[in-house]
Amino acid sequence: MKIFIFPLIFLLYSPINTAAEHIQTIKAAVAENFSNGLHAKYLRYIANKLNAELSLTTMPFARRLQEIRNGHLDIIVGLQKTEDREDEFIYISPFYESLSFRFFSLVSNKDKIKTFSDLEGKLIGVNKHSKYFPQFNHNDKIHKVNIVSLKQNIQLLLKGRIDLLIHYEESTTPILKSLGVSEQITKTDYQPKHSNRHYIAISNKSHLVKHIDKLQDIVEQAVKNGDFLNIRLQHYKK
């Protein structure tokens, strides 16, 4: 009788132990209408590197933060490190990108924007889902035109439909070059002085806490290889 008990116990528990070694489904969310946006592509990249399934939903940013806090979501990308969030999330080091918003105009107009006040009264192409910097966001004298894509922004600028566009320099400069218009569009003389460091963070209630070392290795290697930058550049080529 004993001869059959031990193999039975082994057969019962062996599949469970094997399954436990696999990472569970990763739950994440992105902005509404952006289920195939840049952040979604970053999340799919990370899930693929972890050999895990990704369950992706959409919700506003404030709700995403709350869902991370209560453990209903596992991971978030595009997070800036602030003191009030230090104890709420686990940041994965290093930051995966450092980006700077820049103003672009036709080359013939770049000298006309020498100070922030020169932006007032101008038509500036923006992404309606983006927040830039407080001085710009809250100035009602600047006419902000909601544009659906960086390429559309560039086309409207070339046609004179807008005076300037604002976008991350790290995305815009390569796209201008690829479109063959870098001789026609350039950065204005005035530029904001800031740099946004974006982190990947996980909930301190997530099962991913057990895999922090692996996550850090993935992010560090992706930064070295330029994988995140390549995902960004490919995304904005569309």
PEURJO-V53381 format. One line per field, one symbol per residue. burial: I if it has 24 or more other C-alpha atoms within 12 Angstrom, else O. A space follows every 50 residues. Layout:
# PEURJO-V53381
burial: ???
This chain:
# PEURJO-V53381
burial: OOOOOOOOOOOOOOOOOOOOOOIOOIIIIIIOOOOOIIIIIIIIIIIOOI OOOIOIIIOOIOOIIOIIIOIIIIIIIIIIIOOOOOOOIIIIIIIIIOII IIIIIIOOIIOOIOOOOIIOOIIIIIIOOOOIOOOIOOOOOIOIIOIOII IIIIIIIIOOOIIIIIIIIIIIIIIIOOOOOOOIIIIIOIIIOOOIOIII IIIIOIOIIOIIOOIIOIIIOIOOOOOIIOIIIOIIOO
